[in-house]
Amino acid sequence: MEHFFLLLLMPLLGLVSCDRPFVQRGFWDFSMDDPNVQEEEEASGIFPTSGGAETEETYPFYPGLCPFGCHCHLRVVQCSDLSLKEVPKEISPDTTLLDLQNNQITELRKDDFKGLHHLYALVLVNNKISKIHPKAFSPLHKLQKLYISKNNLVEIPPNLPPSLVELRIHDNKIKKVSKDVFNGMNNMNCIEMGGNPLENSGFEPGAFDGLKLNYLRISEAKLTGVPKDLPETLNELHLDHNKIQAIELEDLIRYSKVYRLGLGHNNIRMIENGSLAFLPILRELHLDNNKLSRVPPGLPDLKFLQVVYLHSNNITHIGVNDFCPVGFGVKRASYHGISLFANPVPYWEVQPATFRCATDRLAIQFGNYKK
């Protein structure tokens, strides 16, 4: 059971680093009363800032307004684990976080969030939501975080607030991403949509047009190849736990800004020579738990690559030049993590010079192979 409320007073980490599945590394401080906290959050890029003079926004005070059974403190309304069948009434208009996770809500109606113009984060994780009114989110002019995972949605909700920065909608029943569903979402930089039965054909052409995402996770889906039409602004792309069988030459041509690529737990047997050359700033590559029989070609040319996960494959041979540049080739960042355990390779035959561009021998993880 997820307990977001216990983490409410932890400082929020920058959104571009939401790099692990289903785990928020930090959370936000909603007191909004400490100017030092506000300055730190603005500096991290969490809250939008302008080049002009800032005017301090004042909030009206609504004493004693709190839904029955909920806990309300510092503009945080926590109504989780109450077996609620609908969004409660009497929510204070100055609320910045509304936590409704772990309930029995099946529908979001037109006026459920009426008057909540200051809401910054809405948590609806682990309900039974299958229907959302097209205007349900209309009052939420300042909403930046929408967590609506573990529900029964079959599509991305229409008319999401343009202010939205982070959308977590994993573990639903979404099979299609329509072309216009993200129209006008110029502030969005993080989408977590894994755990949905999405196939490659489920993305309509242009579905991600206009988005300037830094982070996208489509893990635990039904992808058989790398989607070709994702935002070219991506820094992190996670496609773990799919059915991808190969990385072909131009699969990654759009994603030159990616520095962390997750392809673990697929069925990848082949990575075409030259395909990784389209990722010039790649730092971390996850290819564990696949069916590779050799180290992917092109790793020595990735000057910034520091971490490579290749464990639990079918690799039988490791060449002396599989990881490091030859001759006068320059690697600007040394490896500090190469995992090769659970491969049928005779490790005693691997030459020590193979890892000459690693920080030290502790960076290399071998291990026993078990059939």
C-alpha positions in Angstrom: 0.0 0.0 0.0 1.4 3.3 -1.0 1.5 6.0 1.7 2.1 9.4 0.1 0.9 11.2 3.1 3.8 10.0 5.2 6.2 11.7 2.8 4.5 15.1 2.4 7.0 17.1 4.3 10.1 15.7 2.4 11.6 18.1 -0.1 10.7 17.4 -3.7 13.5 16.1 -6.0 13.6 17.5 -9.5 11.2 15.9 -11.9 13.7 15.1 -14.6 15.3 12.5 -12.3 12.2 10.3 -11.8 14.2 7.4 -13.1 13.0 4.3 -11.2 9.7 2.5 -11.8 6.8 3.6 -9.7 9.0 5.2 -7.0 9.1 8.9 -6.3 12.5 9.7 -4.9 11.3 12.6 -2.8 8.1 14.5 -2.2 7.0 18.0 -1.9 6.6 20.5 0.9 3.2 22.0 0.7 3.5 24.3 3.6 4.5 27.1 1.2 5.1 29.2 4.3 8.9 28.8 4.4 10.5 31.2 1.9 13.8 29.1 1.9 11.9 26.0 0.8 10.1 28.0 -1.9 13.4 29.4 -3.2 15.0 25.9 -3.3 12.0 24.5 -5.2 12.1 27.3 -7.7 15.8 26.9 -8.3 15.2 23.2 -9.0 12.8 24.0 -11.8 9.8 22.4 -10.0 7.8 25.7 -9.9 7.8 27.9 -13.1 9.6 31.1 -12.7 9.5 34.2 -14.9 12.2 36.7 -15.8 10.2 39.6 -14.3 9.5 40.7 -10.7 7.6 38.1 -8.7 4.4 39.1 -6.9 3.6 37.1 -3.8 0.3 35.3 -4.0 -2.0 35.3 -1.0 -4.3 32.5 -0.1 -7.6 33.0 1.7 -8.0 31.1 4.9 -10.9 28.6 5.4 -10.8 27.4 9.0 -12.5 24.2 9.9 -13.4 23.1 6.4 -12.4 19.4 6.0 -14.3 16.4 4.6 -15.6 14.0 7.2 -13.0 11.3 8.1 -10.1 13.1 6.3 -7.1 14.8 7.8 -6.4 18.4 6.8 -3.2 20.3 7.6 -1.3 23.1 5.8 -3.5 23.0 2.7 -3.0 19.2 2.5 -6.2 17.1 2.5 -5.6 13.4 3.1 -8.6 11.2 2.4 -6.9 7.9 1.6 -8.0 4.4 2.8 -11.6 5.4 3.6 -13.5 3.2 1.2 -14.9 6.4 -0.5 -17.2 5.8 -3.4 -16.9 9.4 -4.7 -14.8 12.5 -4.4 -15.8 14.1 -1.0 -17.5 17.5 -0.7 -16.4 20.4 1.5 -12.8 20.4 0.3 -11.2 23.8 1.2 -10.6 26.0 -1.9 -7.0 26.7 -0.8 -6.0 23.0 -0.9 -2.8 22.3 -2.7 -2.6 18.5 -2.3 -5.6 16.2 -2.4 -4.8 12.6 -1.6 -7.7 10.2 -2.5 -5.7 7.0 -3.0 -6.8 3.5 -1.9 -10.5 4.1 -2.1 -13.4 2.8 -4.2 -14.0 5.8 -6.4 -15.4 4.7 -9.8 -16.0 8.0 -11.6 -14.8 11.6 -11.7 -17.8 13.9 -12.3 -18.0 17.4 -13.7 -18.0 19.3 -10.5 -16.0 17.0 -8.3 -13.1 19.5 -8.2 -15.1 22.7 -8.5 -13.4 25.7 -6.9 -10.0 23.9 -6.3 -8.1 26.5 -8.3 -4.9 26.2 -6.2 -4.6 22.4 -6.4 -1.0 21.5 -7.2 -1.1 17.7 -6.9 -4.0 15.2 -7.1 -3.4 11.6 -6.0 -6.0 9.0 -7.2 -3.9 5.9 -7.1 -5.5 2.5 -6.5 -9.2 3.3 -7.0 -11.7 1.8 -9.5 -12.0 4.8 -11.8 -13.2 3.9 -15.3 -15.1 7.1 -16.3 -13.9 10.7 -16.3 -16.2 13.6 -17.3 -14.6 15.7 -20.1 -14.7 18.8 -17.8 -13.7 17.1 -14.6 -10.3 18.7 -14.5 -11.4 22.1 -15.9 -11.1 24.0 -12.5 -7.6 22.8 -11.9 -5.7 25.6 -13.5 -2.5 25.1 -11.4 -2.4 21.3 -11.3 1.1 20.1 -11.9 1.0 16.5 -10.7 -1.7 13.9 -11.5 -1.2 10.4 -10.1 -4.0 8.2 -11.4 -2.3 4.8 -11.6 -3.8 1.5 -10.7 -7.3 2.2 -11.9 -9.5 0.9 -14.8 -9.0 3.5 -17.4 -9.0 2.4 -21.0 -7.7 5.7 -22.5 -5.7 8.8 -21.5 -8.2 11.2 -19.9 -9.2 14.0 -22.3 -8.8 17.7 -21.5 -6.0 17.3 -19.1 -4.9 20.6 -17.5 -2.3 22.4 -19.6 -0.4 23.2 -16.5 0.4 19.5 -15.9 4.1 18.7 -15.5 4.0 15.0 -14.3 1.5 12.3 -15.3 1.6 8.9 -13.7 -1.0 6.6 -15.2 0.6 3.2 -15.1 -1.3 0.0 -14.3 -4.5 0.8 -16.1 -6.1 -0.8 -19.1 -5.0 1.7 -21.8 -4.6 0.2 -25.3 -4.5 3.4 -27.3 -2.9 6.8 -27.2 -4.9 9.2 -29.4 -3.3 11.8 -31.6 -4.7 14.9 -29.8 -4.8 13.8 -26.2 -1.7 15.8 -25.2 -2.5 18.9 -27.3 -1.3 22.1 -25.5 0.6 20.2 -22.8 3.6 22.4 -23.2 4.7 22.1 -19.5 4.7 18.3 -19.4 8.1 16.7 -18.8 7.4 13.3 -17.1 5.0 10.6 -18.1 4.9 7.1 -16.5 2.5 4.9 -18.5 3.9 1.4 -17.9 1.8 -1.6 -17.0 -0.8 -0.9 -19.7 -1.6 -3.4 -22.6 -0.1 -1.0 -25.2 1.2 -2.4 -28.5 3.2 -0.4 -31.0 0.0 0.0 -33.1 -1.7 1.6 -30.1 0.1 4.9 -30.6 -1.6 7.0 -33.2 0.8 8.9 -35.5 1.6 12.3 -33.9 0.3 11.2 -30.4 3.3 12.9 -28.7 3.5 15.9 -31.1 4.3 19.1 -29.2 5.4 17.4 -26.0 8.9 18.3 -24.7 9.3 15.3 -22.3 12.5 14.6 -20.4 11.3 11.3 -19.0 9.0 8.5 -20.4 8.4 5.0 -19.2 6.4 2.5 -21.2 7.5 -0.6 -19.4 5.5 -3.8 -18.7 3.5 -3.3 -21.9 3.3 -5.3 -25.2 5.8 -3.4 -27.4 7.6 -5.5 -30.0 9.9 -2.7 -31.1 11.2 0.7 -30.0 8.4 3.2 -30.8 9.5 5.5 -33.6 7.5 8.7 -32.9 8.3 9.6 -29.3 9.5 13.1 -28.3 13.0 13.8 -29.5 13.6 15.8 -26.3 13.8 12.7 -24.1 16.7 12.3 -21.6 15.4 9.1 -20.2 13.5 6.3 -22.0 12.5 3.2 -20.2 11.0 0.3 -22.2 11.8 -2.6 -19.8 9.6 -5.7 -19.5 8.3 -5.7 -23.1 8.6 -8.1 -26.1 11.2 -6.2 -28.1 13.2 -8.6 -30.2 15.8 -6.4 -31.9 17.3 -2.9 -32.1 17.5 -2.0 -35.7 19.7 0.6 -37.3 17.4 3.6 -37.2 15.3 2.7 -34.2 17.0 5.3 -32.0 17.7 8.0 -34.6 15.3 10.5 -32.9 16.6 10.1 -29.4 20.1 11.8 -29.5 19.4 13.5 -26.2 18.8 10.2 -24.2 21.4 9.6 -21.5 19.6 6.7 -19.7 18.0 3.9 -21.8 16.2 1.0 -20.2 15.7 -2.1 -22.4 16.0 -4.8 -19.8 13.7 -7.9 -19.6 12.9 -8.0 -23.3 13.6 -10.7 -25.9 16.4 -8.8 -27.7 18.7 -11.1 -29.6 20.3 -8.6 -31.9 21.5 -5.0 -31.8 22.4 -3.8 -35.2 25.9 -2.3 -35.7 25.7 1.5 -35.7 22.3 1.7 -33.9 23.8 3.0 -30.7 25.8 5.7 -32.5 22.6 7.8 -32.5 23.0 8.1 -28.7 26.1 10.3 -28.3 25.6 11.3 -24.7 24.4 8.0 -23.4 25.5 7.4 -19.8 23.5 4.3 -18.7 22.4 1.4 -20.7 20.2 -1.4 -19.4 20.1 -4.6 -21.5 19.9 -7.2 -18.8 17.6 -10.2 -19.0 17.6 -10.5 -22.8 18.9 -13.0 -25.3 22.0 -11.4 -26.5 24.8 -13.7 -27.5 27.5 -11.0 -27.7 28.4 -7.6 -26.3 26.5 -5.0 -28.3 28.7 -3.4 -31.0 29.5 0.3 -30.7 30.1 0.6 -26.9 33.7 1.9 -27.2 32.5 4.8 -29.3 30.1 6.0 -26.5 32.4 8.4 -24.8 30.2 9.2 -21.8 28.9 5.7 -21.1 29.5 4.8 -17.5 27.0 2.0 -16.6 26.1 -1.1 -18.7 23.8 -3.9 -17.5 24.4 -7.0 -19.6 23.7 -9.7 -17.0 21.3 -12.6 -17.6 21.9 -12.9 -21.3 23.5 -15.6 -23.5 26.9 -14.0 -24.0 29.5 -16.6 -24.6 32.5 -14.4 -25.5 33.9 -11.0 -24.4 36.5 -9.4 -26.7 39.3 -7.3 -25.5 37.9 -4.3 -27.4 34.2 -4.7 -26.7 34.0 -1.9 -24.1 37.0 0.4 -24.5 38.4 2.5 -27.3 41.3 1.2 -29.3 44.6 3.1 -29.6 44.2 6.8 -29.2 40.4 6.7 -28.8 39.3 8.9 -26.0 36.7 8.0 -23.4 35.6 11.0 -21.4 34.0 9.1 -18.6 35.3 5.8 -17.1 33.0 2.9 -16.5 31.9 2.5 -12.9 29.5 -0.3 -13.5 29.5 -3.2 -15.9 27.4 -6.2 -15.0 28.1 -9.5 -16.8 27.0 -12.2 -14.3 24.6 -15.0 -15.3 26.1 -15.3 -18.8 27.7 -18.6 -20.2 31.0 -16.9 -20.8 34.3 -18.5 -19.5 35.3 -15.6 -17.3 38.9 -16.9 -16.8 39.4 -16.3 -20.6 38.6 -12.6 -20.4 41.7 -10.5 -20.7 42.3 -7.9 -18.0 42.9 -5.2 -20.7 39.2 -5.6 -21.6 38.3 -3.3 -18.8 41.2 -0.8 -19.1 38.8 2.1 -19.1 36.9 1.2 -16.0 37.5 3.0 -12.7 38.7 -0.2 -10.9 38.1 -3.9 -10.9 35.2 -3.5 -8.4 33.2 -1.9 -11.2 33.0 -5.2 -13.0 30.4 -7.7 -11.9 31.0 -11.3 -13.1 29.5 -14.3 -11.4 28.5 -17.9 -11.8 26.4 -19.0 -14.7 23.5 -21.4 -13.9 21.4 -23.0 -16.5 
